[in-house]
Amino acid sequence: MEAMYAGVVGVLTAAGVYLVLERRSFSVVLGLVVLSYAVNLFLFAMGRLHTNKPPLADLGVGVADPLPQALVLTAIVIGFAMTAFVLVLALHTRVLTGSDGVDNVPEE
């Protein structure tokens, strides 16, 4: 299970880096989203992968660590807001320049 989880995080990271290196702004935004998913999964794995354990303290039973869960929840909310902002910024740049390339500089 842990090897598969690590493989999924690795594949998401590789796909995100590949998309960030593209020349189109939508691909860059999509790459940042995929990278944020990989980081969220990585943070979630820092609390160890437990099955059949409660998230809160119970008498005599091991518990899952709630800190990575709280970090991932916060990261999801912040990532959604930043994705919306970057998409609006990319659309505005496309309207101004007429292209969605990330290396286009508008003429003054």
C-alpha positions in Angstrom: 0.0 0.0 0.0 2.8 2.4 0.9 4.7 1.7 -2.3 1.6 2.3 -4.4 0.9 5.5 -2.5 4.5 6.7 -3.0 4.2 5.8 -6.7 1.1 7.8 -7.1 2.7 10.8 -5.4 5.7 10.4 -7.7 3.6 10.2 -10.9 1.5 13.2 -9.9 4.7 15.2 -9.2 6.3 14.2 -12.5 3.1 15.1 -14.4 2.9 18.4 -12.6 6.5 19.4 -13.3 6.0 18.4 -17.0 2.9 20.5 -17.3 4.5 23.5 -15.5 7.3 23.5 -18.1 4.8 23.8 -21.0 4.6 27.1 -23.0 0.8 27.6 -22.6 -0.6 29.3 -19.5 -3.5 26.8 -19.1 -1.0 23.9 -19.0 1.0 25.8 -16.4 -2.1 26.3 -14.2 -3.1 22.7 -14.6 0.5 21.6 -13.7 0.3 23.7 -10.5 -3.0 22.1 -9.6 -1.6 18.6 -10.1 1.5 19.6 -8.0 -0.7 20.8 -5.3 -2.6 17.5 -5.3 0.8 15.7 -5.0 1.8 17.9 -2.1 -1.5 17.3 -0.4 -1.1 13.5 -0.7 2.4 13.8 0.6 1.3 15.8 3.6 -1.5 13.4 4.3 1.0 10.5 4.2 3.1 12.2 6.9 0.4 11.1 9.4 1.0 7.5 8.4 -1.5 5.4 6.7 -3.8 3.8 9.2 -6.8 1.6 8.7 -9.6 1.0 11.2 -8.3 3.7 13.6 -10.4 6.6 14.9 -9.2 10.2 14.1 -9.8 11.2 17.7 -8.5 9.7 21.0 -10.3 6.6 22.2 -9.5 4.6 25.3 -6.8 2.0 24.6 -6.9 2.4 20.8 -4.2 4.0 18.6 -5.3 7.1 16.8 -4.5 8.7 13.5 -2.6 11.9 13.6 -5.1 14.8 13.0 -2.4 17.4 12.2 -1.7 16.3 8.6 -5.4 16.1 8.0 -5.9 19.7 9.1 -2.9 20.8 7.0 -4.3 19.1 3.9 -7.8 20.6 4.5 -6.2 24.0 4.8 -4.1 23.4 1.7 -7.1 22.4 -0.3 -8.9 25.6 0.5 -5.9 27.8 -0.2 -5.1 25.9 -3.4 -8.7 26.3 -4.7 -8.5 30.1 -4.1 -5.1 30.4 -5.7 -6.2 28.3 -8.7 -9.2 30.6 -9.3 -7.0 33.7 -9.0 -4.4 32.3 -11.4 -7.0 31.2 -13.9 -8.5 34.7 -13.9 -5.0 36.2 -14.3 -4.3 33.9 -17.3 -7.6 34.8 -18.9 -6.9 38.5 -18.5 -3.5 38.0 -20.0 -5.0 36.2 -22.9 -7.4 39.0 -23.5 -4.7 41.6 -23.4 -2.1 39.8 -25.5 -4.3 37.7 -27.7 -2.3 34.6 -26.9 -2.0 32.3 -24.0 1.7 31.7 -24.2 3.7 32.3 -21.0 6.6 33.9 -22.8 4.7 36.6 -24.6 5.5 40.2 -23.6 2.9 42.8 -24.6 4.2 45.7 -26.7 3.9 49.1 -25.2 
